[in-house]
Amino acid sequence: MNSSETVQLTDARLDHVGIVVQDLDDALSTYCGILGFRLLERLDAPDHGVELAFLASGNSTIELLSPIDRESGTARFLARRGEGSHHVCFAVPDIARTLQELRTQGVRLIDESPRQGVHGLVAFVHPQAAHGVMIELLQKDPAHRLE
């Protein structure tokens, strides 16, 4: 994608940063016990092959992901790259429209259409389209609020 082809993610709110960890309990001990983040929600997402924890981080959130399925994409990521940054997530009002705009501009996508995530519809932009950073798009379910 060149600079004349833009999708307006500048109006999208940074929802969270995803971090892959080997052991969720150990990571929570570090992030909450030592670094002082507050746990908002912890859940298993077997359909996605992970267990998750969402932590309060100022005006955004940190998502810790730990694979529970050795065949999941998250497990493969962890095996290849180790613990660390996994994705940056932006909340968008209309994920289908955003994906269509990205497709029209030739952006490489992991998900051609939205799928159900734990907090709403999600889709991922391939890291090769964003200089090595995987971008998650999230259309939040209005009924789900983390506080």
DSSP file with accessible surface (Angstrom, degrees, kcal/mol):
  #  RESIDUE AA STRUCTURE BP1 BP2  ACC     N-H-->O    O-->H-N    N-H-->O    O-->H-N    TCO  KAPPA ALPHA  PHI   PSI    X-CA   Y-CA   Z-CA
    1    1 A M              0   0  132      0, 0.0     2,-0.2     0, 0.0   105,-0.1   0.000 360.0 360.0 360.0 130.8    0.0    0.0    0.0
    2    2 A N    >   -     0   0   86      1,-0.1     3,-1.9     4,-0.0     0, 0.0  -0.529 360.0 -98.5 -98.9 172.6    1.4    3.4   -0.9
    3    3 A S  T 3  S+     0   0  117      1,-0.3    -1,-0.1    -2,-0.2     3,-0.0   0.701 119.4  60.5 -66.3 -20.3    0.9    6.7    0.9
    4    4 A S  T 3  S+     0   0   97      1,-0.1     2,-0.7     2,-0.0    -1,-0.3   0.632  95.7  69.7 -80.6 -11.3   -1.8    7.9   -1.6
    5    5 A E  S <  S+     0   0   72     -3,-1.9     2,-0.4   100,-0.1    -1,-0.1  -0.898  71.6 164.9-106.5 104.5   -3.9    4.8   -0.7
    6    6 A T        -     0   0   74     -2,-0.7     2,-0.4     2,-0.0    -3,-0.0  -0.943  32.2-156.5-128.3 144.5   -5.2    5.3    2.9
    7    7 A V        -     0   0   21     -2,-0.4     2,-2.1    98,-0.0     3,-0.2  -0.949  35.3-118.3-107.7 136.8   -7.8    3.8    5.1
    8    8 A Q    >   +     0   0  110     -2,-0.4     3,-0.6     1,-0.2     4,-0.1  -0.468  58.9 142.2 -83.0  74.9   -8.9    6.1    7.8
    9    9 A L  G >   +     0   0   37     -2,-2.1     3,-1.2     1,-0.2    -1,-0.2   0.490  55.0  88.6 -83.9  -3.9   -7.9    4.2   11.0
   10   10 A T  G 3  S+     0   0  116      1,-0.3    -1,-0.2    -3,-0.2    -2,-0.1   0.772  87.2  49.8 -65.3 -23.9   -6.9    7.5   12.5
   11   11 A D  G <  S+     0   0  142     -3,-0.6    -1,-0.3     2,-0.1     2,-0.2   0.559  92.8  97.8 -87.3 -10.5  -10.5    7.9   13.7
   12   12 A A  S <  S-     0   0   17     -3,-1.2     2,-0.4    -4,-0.1    80,-0.2  -0.542  77.4-122.0 -78.2 144.2  -10.5    4.4   15.2
   13   13 A R  E     -A   91   0A 115     78,-1.0    78,-2.8    -2,-0.2     2,-0.6  -0.694  22.1-114.7 -87.2 134.9   -9.8    4.1   18.9
   14   14 A L  E     +A   90   0A  70     -2,-0.4    76,-0.3    76,-0.2     3,-0.1  -0.591  38.4 179.9 -63.6 114.7   -6.8    2.0   20.1
   15   15 A D  E     -     0   0A   4     74,-2.7    46,-0.8    -2,-0.6     2,-0.3   0.905  51.6 -30.9 -88.0 -50.7   -8.7   -0.7   21.9
   16   16 A H  E     -Ab  89  61A   4     73,-1.2    73,-3.1    44,-0.2     2,-0.5  -0.991  44.2-122.6-161.5 165.8   -5.9   -2.9   23.2
   17   17 A V  E     -Ab  88  62A  45     44,-1.6    46,-2.9    -2,-0.3     2,-0.4  -0.974  30.6-141.0-113.7 128.4   -2.4   -4.3   22.6
   18   18 A G  E     -Ab  87  63A   0     69,-3.0    68,-3.2    -2,-0.5    69,-1.3  -0.794  17.2-172.9 -95.1 133.1   -2.2   -8.1   22.5
   19   19 A I  E     -Ab  85  64A  22     44,-3.0    46,-2.7    -2,-0.4     2,-0.4  -0.992  16.4-140.6-126.8 124.1    0.8   -9.8   24.2
   20   20 A V  E     -Ab  84  65A   0     64,-2.7    64,-2.1    -2,-0.4     2,-0.3  -0.701  25.2-178.6 -85.4 133.0    1.5  -13.5   23.8
   21   21 A V        -     0   0    6     44,-3.1     3,-0.2    -2,-0.4    57,-0.1  -0.944  31.9-137.7-130.9 153.4    2.7  -15.2   27.0
   22   22 A Q  S    S+     0   0  127     -2,-0.3     2,-0.5     1,-0.3    -1,-0.1   0.922  96.3  24.5 -71.9 -47.3    3.7  -18.8   27.8
   23   23 A D     >  -     0   0   78      1,-0.1     4,-2.4    43,-0.1    -1,-0.3  -0.963  64.4-160.3-128.6 114.3    2.0  -19.0   31.2
   24   24 A L  H  > S+     0   0    0     -2,-0.5     4,-2.9     1,-0.2     5,-0.2   0.897  93.0  52.1 -64.5 -41.1   -1.0  -16.7   31.9
   25   25 A D  H  > S+     0   0   94      1,-0.2     4,-2.1     2,-0.2    -1,-0.2   0.928 111.6  47.1 -61.3 -43.0   -0.7  -17.1   35.7
   26   26 A D  H  > S+     0   0  100      2,-0.2     4,-1.8     1,-0.2    -2,-0.2   0.921 113.0  48.8 -64.1 -43.1    2.9  -16.1   35.6
   27   27 A A  H  X S+     0   0    7     -4,-2.4     4,-3.4     1,-0.2     5,-0.3   0.907 110.1  51.3 -65.1 -40.1    2.2  -13.2   33.3
   28   28 A L  H  X>S+     0   0   18     -4,-2.9     4,-2.6     1,-0.2     5,-1.2   0.883 105.9  55.8 -64.0 -37.3   -0.6  -12.0   35.6
   29   29 A S  I  <>S+     0   0   70     -4,-2.1     5,-1.0    -5,-0.2     4,-0.5   0.917 114.9  39.5 -59.8 -41.2    1.7  -12.2   38.6
   30   30 A T  I  X>S+     0   0   53     -4,-1.8     5,-2.6     3,-0.2     4,-1.0   0.965 121.1  40.5 -71.6 -54.8    4.1   -9.8   36.7
   31   31 A Y  I  <5S+     0   0   49     -4,-3.4     6,-2.6     3,-0.2    -3,-0.2   0.887 131.8  23.1 -67.5 -41.0    1.6   -7.4   35.1
   32   32 A C  I  X5S+     0   0   36     -4,-2.6     4,-0.5    -5,-0.3    -3,-0.2   0.902 128.7  41.4 -90.9 -48.5   -0.8   -7.1   38.1
   33   33 A G  I  4<S+     0   0   65     -5,-1.2    -3,-0.2    -4,-0.5    -2,-0.1   0.880 132.4  17.7 -71.2 -39.1    1.4   -8.0   41.1
   34   34 A I  I  <<S+     0   0  128     -4,-1.0    -3,-0.2    -5,-1.0    -4,-0.1   0.863 131.8  38.7-100.8 -46.1    4.6   -6.2   40.1
   35   35 A L  T  4<S-     0   0  100     -5,-2.6    -3,-0.2    -6,-0.1    -4,-0.2   0.619 100.5-125.5 -87.7 -13.0    3.6   -3.6   37.5
   36   36 A G     <  +     0   0   62     -4,-0.5    -4,-0.2    -6,-0.3    -3,-0.1   0.574  51.7 152.1  87.1   9.4    0.3   -2.7   39.1
   37   37 A F        -     0   0   58     -6,-2.6     2,-0.5    -9,-0.1    -1,-0.2  -0.394  43.1-123.0 -69.5 154.8   -2.2   -3.3   36.2
   38   38 A R  E     -C   56   0A 142     18,-0.7    18,-3.0    -2,-0.1     2,-0.4  -0.867  17.1-124.8-105.0 129.1   -5.7   -4.2   37.2
   39   39 A L  E     +C   55   0A  79     -2,-0.5    16,-0.2    16,-0.2     3,-0.1  -0.571  30.3 174.2 -71.6 124.3   -7.3   -7.4   35.9
   40   40 A L  E     -     0   0A  39     14,-3.2     2,-0.3    -2,-0.4   107,-0.2   0.796  64.6  -8.3 -96.0 -39.2  -10.6   -6.6   34.2
   41   41 A E  E     -C   54   0A  51     13,-1.5    13,-3.0   105,-0.1     2,-0.4  -0.969  50.7-165.7-162.8 141.2  -11.5  -10.0   32.9
   42   42 A R  E     +C   53   0A  99     -2,-0.3     2,-0.3    11,-0.2    11,-0.2  -1.000  26.2 155.0-131.1 132.8  -10.0  -13.5   32.5
   43   43 A L  E     -C   52   0A  40      9,-2.3     9,-3.4    -2,-0.4     2,-0.4  -0.995  40.5-118.1-155.3 157.0  -11.6  -16.1   30.3
   44   44 A D  E     -C   51   0A 103     -2,-0.3     7,-0.2     7,-0.2     3,-0.1  -0.805  19.0-170.9 -92.8 139.6  -11.0  -19.2   28.3
   45   45 A A  E >>> +C   50   0A   6      5,-2.9     3,-1.8    -2,-0.4     5,-1.6  -0.653  12.6 168.9-127.9  72.3  -11.6  -19.0   24.5
   46   46 A P  G >45S+     0   0   94      0, 0.0     3,-0.7     0, 0.0    -1,-0.1   0.824  75.1  63.0 -60.5 -29.0  -11.4  -22.6   23.4
   47   47 A D  G 345S+     0   0  156      1,-0.3    -2,-0.0    -3,-0.1    -3,-0.0   0.762 112.3  37.7 -63.7 -24.5  -12.8  -21.7   20.0
   48   48 A H  G <45S-     0   0   65     -3,-1.8    26,-0.3     2,-0.2    -1,-0.3   0.392 112.9-119.7-104.9  -3.7   -9.7  -19.6   19.5
   49   49 A G  T <<5S+     0   0    2     -3,-0.7    19,-2.7    -4,-0.6    20,-1.5   0.737  76.9  96.3  74.2  24.5   -7.3  -22.0   21.3
   50   50 A V  E   < -CD  45  67A   4     -5,-1.6    -5,-2.9    17,-0.3     2,-0.4  -0.934  65.0-135.8-139.9 160.8   -6.3  -19.5   24.0
   51   51 A E  E     -CD  44  66A  39     15,-2.6    15,-2.3    -2,-0.3     2,-0.3  -0.932  35.3-159.0-111.4 145.7   -6.9  -18.3   27.5
   52   52 A L  E     -CD  43  65A   4     -9,-3.4    -9,-2.3    -2,-0.4     2,-0.4  -0.899  20.5-169.4-128.5 153.5   -7.1  -14.5   27.8
   53   53 A A  E     -CD  42  64A   0     11,-1.8    11,-3.1    -2,-0.3     2,-0.5  -0.989  11.7-154.6-140.0 133.9   -6.8  -11.8   30.4
   54   54 A F  E     -CD  41  63A   2    -13,-3.0   -14,-3.2    -2,-0.4   -13,-1.5  -0.943  14.0-165.4-109.3 131.4   -7.7   -8.2   29.8
   55   55 A L  E     -CD  39  62A   0      7,-2.9     7,-2.2    -2,-0.5     2,-0.2  -0.920  24.5-112.4-120.4 139.9   -5.9   -5.6   32.0
   56   56 A A  E     +CD  38  61A  22    -18,-3.0   -18,-0.7    -2,-0.4     5,-0.2  -0.514  36.2 173.7 -69.0 132.4   -6.8   -1.9   32.6
   57   57 A S  E >   - D   0  60A  39      3,-2.0     3,-2.0     1,-0.3     2,-0.2  -0.668  54.0 -81.5-143.2  78.3   -4.1    0.4   31.1
   58   58 A G  T 3  S-     0   0   87      1,-0.3    -1,-0.3    -2,-0.2     0, 0.0  -0.381 110.8 -10.9  62.4-121.5   -5.1    4.0   31.3
   59   59 A N  T 3  S+     0   0  151     -2,-0.2    -1,-0.3    -3,-0.1     2,-0.2   0.208 137.4  43.5 -96.0  17.6   -7.5    4.7   28.4
   60   60 A S  E <  S- D   0  57A  16     -3,-2.0    -3,-2.0   -47,-0.0     2,-0.3  -0.656  78.4-114.7-139.9-164.7   -6.8    1.4   26.7
   61   61 A T  E     -bD  16  56A  16    -46,-0.8   -44,-1.6    -5,-0.2     2,-0.5  -0.976   7.7-139.6-141.0 150.9   -6.4   -2.3   27.6
   62   62 A I  E     -bD  17  55A  18     -7,-2.2    -7,-2.9    -2,-0.3     2,-0.6  -0.952  17.0-156.6-108.7 132.4   -3.7   -4.9   27.5
   63   63 A E  E     -bD  18  54A  13    -46,-2.9   -44,-3.0    -2,-0.5     2,-0.5  -0.957   2.2-159.6-109.7 120.1   -4.7   -8.4   26.3
   64   64 A L  E     -bD  19  53A   0    -11,-3.1   -11,-1.8    -2,-0.6     2,-0.4  -0.883  11.1-166.9 -96.3 129.1   -2.6  -11.3   27.5
   65   65 A L  E     +bD  20  52A  11    -46,-2.7   -44,-3.1    -2,-0.5   -13,-0.2  -0.972  10.2 179.5-119.3 132.0   -3.0  -14.4   25.3
   66   66 A S  E     - D   0  51A   3    -15,-2.3   -15,-2.6    -2,-0.4   -44,-0.1  -0.995  29.9-120.1-131.8 125.3   -1.7  -17.9   26.3
   67   67 A P  E     + D   0  50A  27      0, 0.0   -17,-0.3     0, 0.0     3,-0.1  -0.381  29.5 173.7 -67.9 139.0   -2.3  -20.8   24.0
   68   68 A I  S    S+     0   0   86    -19,-2.7     2,-0.5     1,-0.2   -18,-0.2   0.419  73.4  62.0-114.5  -8.2   -4.2  -23.8   25.2
   69   69 A D  S >  S-     0   0   74    -20,-1.5     3,-1.8   -21,-0.1     6,-0.4  -0.977  71.4-152.8-121.3 116.6   -4.2  -25.6   21.8
   70   70 A R  T 3  S+     0   0  222     -2,-0.5    -1,-0.1     1,-0.3   -21,-0.0   0.648  96.6  53.8 -64.7 -12.8   -0.8  -26.5   20.5
   71   71 A E  T 3  S+     0   0  144      4,-0.1    -1,-0.3     5,-0.0   -22,-0.0   0.460  85.6 111.3 -98.6  -3.3   -2.1  -26.2   16.9
   72   72 A S  S <> S-     0   0   12     -3,-1.8     4,-2.2   -23,-0.2     5,-0.2  -0.248  80.1-115.3 -71.2 159.9   -3.6  -22.7   17.3
   73   73 A G  H  > S+     0   0   36      1,-0.2     4,-2.6     2,-0.2     5,-0.2   0.873 118.1  55.2 -60.0 -36.1   -2.1  -19.7   15.5
   74   74 A T  H  > S+     0   0   16    -26,-0.3     4,-2.6     2,-0.2    -1,-0.2   0.906 106.8  49.6 -65.9 -40.1   -1.2  -18.2   18.8
   75   75 A A  H  > S+     0   0   15     -6,-0.4     4,-2.5     2,-0.2    -2,-0.2   0.914 111.7  48.7 -64.9 -40.9    0.8  -21.4   19.7
   76   76 A R  H  X S+     0   0  129     -4,-2.2     4,-2.2     2,-0.2     5,-0.2   0.911 111.0  50.9 -65.0 -40.8    2.6  -21.3   16.4
   77   77 A F  H  X>S+     0   0   15     -4,-2.6     4,-3.2     2,-0.2     5,-0.5   0.942 111.1  48.0 -59.4 -47.9    3.4  -17.6   16.9
   78   78 A L  H  X5S+     0   0   14     -4,-2.6     4,-2.0     1,-0.2    -2,-0.2   0.909 111.5  50.0 -61.9 -41.6    4.8  -18.3   20.4
   79   79 A A  H  <5S+     0   0   90     -4,-2.5    -1,-0.2     1,-0.2    -2,-0.2   0.886 118.7  38.3 -65.5 -37.7    6.9  -21.2   19.1
   80   80 A R  H  <5S+     0   0  163     -4,-2.2    -2,-0.2    -5,-0.2    -1,-0.2   0.886 135.1  15.7 -79.4 -41.6    8.4  -19.0   16.3
   81   81 A R  H  <5S-     0   0  145     -4,-3.2    -3,-0.2    -5,-0.2    -2,-0.2   0.539  93.0-137.3-115.5 -13.6    8.8  -15.7   18.0
   82   82 A G     << -     0   0   29     -4,-2.0    -1,-0.2    -5,-0.5   -62,-0.1  -0.187  52.9 -22.9  79.8-176.5    8.6  -16.3   21.7
   83   83 A E  S    S+     0   0  113    -64,-0.1     2,-0.3    -4,-0.1   -62,-0.2  -0.317  94.1  72.6 -66.7 150.5    6.7  -14.2   24.2
   84   84 A G  E    S+A   20   0A  28    -64,-2.1   -64,-2.7    -2,-0.0    -2,-0.1  -0.931  78.4   3.5 144.2-165.0    6.0  -10.6   23.3
   85   85 A S  E     +A   19   0A  98     -2,-0.3   -66,-0.2   -66,-0.2     3,-0.1  -0.261  48.2 167.4 -57.8 133.0    3.9   -8.2   21.2
   86   86 A H  E     -     0   0A  22    -68,-3.2    48,-0.5     1,-0.4     2,-0.3   0.735  56.5 -19.6-114.3 -47.6    1.3  -10.0   19.1
   87   87 A H  E     -A   18   0A   5    -69,-1.3   -69,-3.0    46,-0.1     2,-0.4  -0.990  44.6-128.7-159.9 163.6   -1.1   -7.4   17.7
   88   88 A V  E     -Ae  17 135A  39     46,-2.0    48,-2.9    -2,-0.3     2,-0.5  -0.981  30.1-150.9-117.1 131.0   -2.5   -3.9   18.0
   89   89 A C  E     -Ae  16 136A   0    -73,-3.1   -74,-2.7    -2,-0.4   -73,-1.2  -0.912  10.0-168.2-112.7 131.4   -6.3   -3.7   18.0
   90   90 A F  E     -Ae  14 137A  48     46,-2.7    48,-2.3    -2,-0.5     2,-0.5  -0.956  20.0-133.0-115.7 131.9   -8.4   -0.8   16.8
   91   91 A A  E     -Ae  13 138A  20    -78,-2.8   -78,-1.0    -2,-0.4    48,-0.2  -0.716  28.5-173.7 -82.2 127.0  -12.1   -0.5   17.4
   92   92 A V        -     0   0    9     46,-2.7     3,-0.3    -2,-0.5    48,-0.3  -0.928  28.0-136.5-122.0 148.6  -14.0    0.4   14.3
   93   93 A P  S    S+     0   0  118      0, 0.0     2,-0.3     0, 0.0    -1,-0.1   0.827  98.4  24.6 -74.3 -29.7  -17.7    1.2   13.9
   94   94 A D     >  -     0   0   68      1,-0.1     4,-2.3    44,-0.1     5,-0.2  -0.799  63.9-179.6-139.8  92.4  -18.3   -0.9   10.8
   95   95 A I  H  > S+     0   0    1     -2,-0.3     4,-2.8    -3,-0.3     5,-0.2   0.879  83.0  54.7 -65.9 -37.2  -15.8   -3.7   10.3
   96   96 A A  H  > S+     0   0   51      1,-0.2     4,-2.2     2,-0.2    -1,-0.2   0.931 111.2  45.6 -62.6 -44.0  -17.3   -5.0    7.0
   97   97 A R  H  > S+     0   0  144      2,-0.2     4,-2.5     1,-0.2    -2,-0.2   0.914 112.3  51.2 -64.8 -42.5  -16.9   -1.5    5.5
   98   98 A T  H  X S+     0   0   11     -4,-2.3     4,-2.4     1,-0.2    -2,-0.2   0.931 110.8  48.3 -61.8 -44.3  -13.4   -1.2    6.8
   99   99 A L  H  X S+     0   0    0     -4,-2.8     4,-2.9     2,-0.2    -1,-0.2   0.906 110.4  51.8 -62.8 -40.7  -12.4   -4.6    5.4
  100  100 A Q  H  X S+     0   0   95     -4,-2.2     4,-2.7    -5,-0.2    -2,-0.2   0.924 109.7  49.0 -62.2 -43.1  -13.9   -3.7    2.0
  101  101 A E  H  X S+     0   0   55     -4,-2.5     4,-1.6     2,-0.2    -2,-0.2   0.918 112.7  48.0 -62.6 -41.7  -11.9   -0.4    1.9
  102  102 A L  H  <>S+     0   0    7     -4,-2.4     5,-2.6     2,-0.2    -2,-0.2   0.931 112.1  48.9 -64.3 -44.9   -8.7   -2.3    2.8
  103  103 A R  H ><5S+     0   0   81     -4,-2.9     3,-1.9     1,-0.2    -2,-0.2   0.929 108.4  54.1 -59.1 -45.6   -9.4   -4.9    0.1
  104  104 A T  H 3<5S+     0   0  105     -4,-2.7    -1,-0.2     1,-0.3    -2,-0.2   0.852 108.6  49.8 -58.0 -34.3  -10.1   -2.2   -2.5
  105  105 A Q  T 3<5S-     0   0   43     -4,-1.6    -1,-0.3    -5,-0.2    -2,-0.2   0.387 119.5-111.2 -87.9   3.3   -6.7   -0.7   -1.7
  106  106 A G  T < 5 +     0   0   62     -3,-1.9     2,-0.3     1,-0.2    -3,-0.2   0.689  57.6 162.9  79.4  19.6   -5.0   -4.0   -2.0
  107  107 A V      < -     0   0   14     -5,-2.6     2,-0.4    -6,-0.2    -1,-0.2  -0.540  42.8-117.2 -74.3 132.6   -4.1   -4.5    1.6
  108  108 A R        -     0   0  128     -2,-0.3    18,-1.6    18,-0.1     2,-0.3  -0.588  37.3-166.9 -72.7 124.2   -3.2   -8.1    2.5
  109  109 A L  B     -F  125   0A  15     -2,-0.4    16,-0.2    16,-0.2     3,-0.2  -0.841  30.0-157.8-112.7 150.1   -5.7   -9.5    5.0
  110  110 A I  S    S+     0   0   78     14,-2.6     2,-0.6    -2,-0.3    15,-0.2   0.845  94.6  40.7 -83.6 -43.9   -5.7  -12.6    7.2
  111  111 A D        -     0   0   24     13,-1.7    -1,-0.3     1,-0.1     4,-0.1  -0.929  63.2-169.9-109.7 118.2   -9.5  -12.5    7.5
  112  112 A E  S    S+     0   0  108     -2,-0.6    -1,-0.1    -3,-0.2    -9,-0.1   0.738  81.2  22.0 -75.2 -24.9  -11.4  -11.6    4.3
  113  113 A S  S    S-     0   0   80      9,-0.1    -1,-0.1   -14,-0.0     9,-0.1  -0.969  97.2 -88.8-139.3 157.2  -14.6  -11.3    6.4
  114  114 A P        -     0   0   43      0, 0.0     2,-0.3     0, 0.0     9,-0.2  -0.245  39.1-167.0 -65.6 151.9  -15.3  -10.7   10.1
  115  115 A R  E     -G  122   0A  94      7,-2.6     7,-3.2     5,-0.1     2,-0.4  -0.911  33.3 -85.2-132.9 163.6  -15.5  -13.5   12.5
  116  116 A Q  E     +G  121   0A 115     -2,-0.3     5,-0.2     5,-0.2     2,-0.2  -0.539  47.0 179.0 -74.8 126.7  -16.8  -13.7   16.1
  117  117 A G        -     0   0   10      3,-3.3     3,-0.3    -2,-0.4    21,-0.0  -0.455  47.0 -88.9-108.6-170.4  -14.3  -12.8   18.7
  118  118 A V  S    S+     0   0   51      1,-0.2     3,-0.1    -2,-0.2    -2,-0.1   0.763 125.1  27.6 -77.5 -22.1  -14.7  -12.6   22.5
  119  119 A H  S    S-     0   0   12      1,-0.3    22,-2.7    25,-0.0     2,-0.3   0.242 131.2 -54.4-121.4  10.4  -15.9   -9.0   22.5
  120  120 A G  E    S- H   0 140A   3     -3,-0.3    -3,-3.3    20,-0.3    -1,-0.3  -0.966  89.4 -19.7 149.6-162.6  -17.4   -8.6   19.1
  121  121 A L  E     -GH 116 139A  58     18,-1.8    18,-2.9    -2,-0.3     2,-0.3  -0.613  62.9-175.4 -80.4 137.9  -16.6   -9.1   15.4
  122  122 A V  E     +GH 115 138A   6     -7,-3.2    -7,-2.6    -2,-0.3     2,-0.3  -0.907  16.3 174.9-132.1 158.8  -12.9   -9.2   14.6
  123  123 A A  E     - H   0 137A   0     14,-1.5    14,-3.4    -2,-0.3     2,-0.4  -0.950  21.3-134.8-156.9 151.0  -10.6   -9.4   11.5
  124  124 A F  E     - H   0 136A  23     -2,-0.3   -14,-2.6    12,-0.2   -13,-1.7  -0.912   3.3-144.0-117.6 139.6   -6.9   -9.3   11.2
  125  125 A V  E     -FH 109 135A   7     10,-3.2    10,-1.2    -2,-0.4   -16,-0.2  -0.812  38.5-105.5 -92.5 135.5   -4.6   -7.4    8.8
  126  126 A H    >   -     0   0   39    -18,-1.6     3,-1.9    -2,-0.4     4,-0.4  -0.323  21.2-125.8 -64.1 139.6   -1.5   -9.4    7.8
  127  127 A P  G > >S+     0   0   18      0, 0.0     5,-2.4     0, 0.0     3,-1.5   0.830 108.6  64.8 -56.6 -30.6    1.7   -8.1    9.4
  128  128 A Q  G > 5S+     0   0  140      1,-0.3     3,-0.5     3,-0.2    -2,-0.1   0.742  97.8  56.1 -66.7 -18.6    3.3   -7.8    6.0
  129  129 A A  G < 5S+     0   0   32     -3,-1.9    -1,-0.3   -21,-0.2     5,-0.1   0.602 113.2  39.8 -84.8 -11.9    0.8   -5.1    5.2
  130  130 A A  G X 5S-     0   0   22     -3,-1.5     3,-1.4    -4,-0.4    -1,-0.2  -0.239 122.1 -89.0-135.3  43.6    1.8   -3.0    8.2
  131  131 A H  T < 5S-     0   0  190     -3,-0.5    -3,-0.2     1,-0.3     3,-0.1   0.868  94.6 -41.5  54.8  42.8    5.6   -3.2    8.5
  132  132 A G  T 3 <S+     0   0   50     -5,-2.4     2,-0.5     1,-0.2    -1,-0.3   0.441 111.4 115.7  90.8   0.2    5.6   -6.3   10.7
  133  133 A V    <   -     0   0   67     -3,-1.4     2,-0.4    -6,-0.6    -1,-0.2  -0.900  58.9-139.4-106.6 126.0    2.7   -5.4   13.0
  134  134 A M        -     0   0   24     -2,-0.5   -46,-2.0   -48,-0.5     2,-0.5  -0.709  19.8-154.3 -80.4 130.9   -0.4   -7.5   13.0
  135  135 A I  E     -eH  88 125A  28    -10,-1.2   -10,-3.2    -2,-0.4     2,-0.4  -0.931   4.1-157.9-110.3 128.7   -3.5   -5.3   13.2
  136  136 A E  E     -eH  89 124A  17    -48,-2.9   -46,-2.7    -2,-0.5     2,-0.4  -0.885   5.0-153.9-100.9 135.1   -6.7   -6.5   14.7
  137  137 A L  E     -eH  90 123A   0    -14,-3.4   -14,-1.5    -2,-0.4     2,-0.4  -0.918  14.3-168.8-105.0 136.7   -9.9   -4.7   13.8
  138  138 A L  E     -eH  91 122A   4    -48,-2.3   -46,-2.7    -2,-0.4     2,-0.8  -0.989  21.2-167.7-133.0 122.4  -12.8   -5.0   16.3
  139  139 A Q  E     - H   0 121A  62    -18,-2.9   -18,-1.8    -2,-0.4   -48,-0.1  -0.929  36.6-135.8-102.5 103.0  -16.4   -4.0   16.0
  140  140 A K  E     - H   0 120A  55     -2,-0.8   -20,-0.3   -48,-0.3     5,-0.0  -0.290   8.2-118.8 -66.5 142.0  -17.4   -4.2   19.6
  141  141 A D    >   -     0   0   74    -22,-2.7     3,-2.1     1,-0.2    -1,-0.1  -0.676  23.6-139.5 -71.9 120.5  -20.6   -5.9   20.8
  142  142 A P  T 3  S+     0   0  102      0, 0.0    -1,-0.2     0, 0.0    -2,-0.1   0.761  99.5  61.3 -59.5 -21.5  -22.4   -3.0   22.4
  143  143 A A  T 3  S+     0   0   91      1,-0.1     2,-0.6   -24,-0.0    -2,-0.0   0.659  92.2  78.0 -78.4 -13.7  -23.6   -5.3   25.2
  144  144 A H    <   +     0   0   46     -3,-2.1     2,-0.4   -25,-0.2    -1,-0.1  -0.855  55.4 164.2-105.2 118.4  -20.0   -6.0   26.3
  145  145 A R        -     0   0  150     -2,-0.6     2,-0.5    -5,-0.0    -2,-0.0  -0.997  25.0-150.5-131.5 130.0  -18.2   -3.4   28.3
  146  146 A L              0   0   35     -2,-0.4  -105,-0.1  -105,-0.0  -106,-0.0  -0.851 360.0 360.0 -94.7 133.0  -15.0   -3.9   30.3
  147  147 A E              0   0  163     -2,-0.5   -91,-0.1  -107,-0.2    -2,-0.0  -0.964 360.0 360.0-126.0 360.0  -14.8   -1.6   33.3
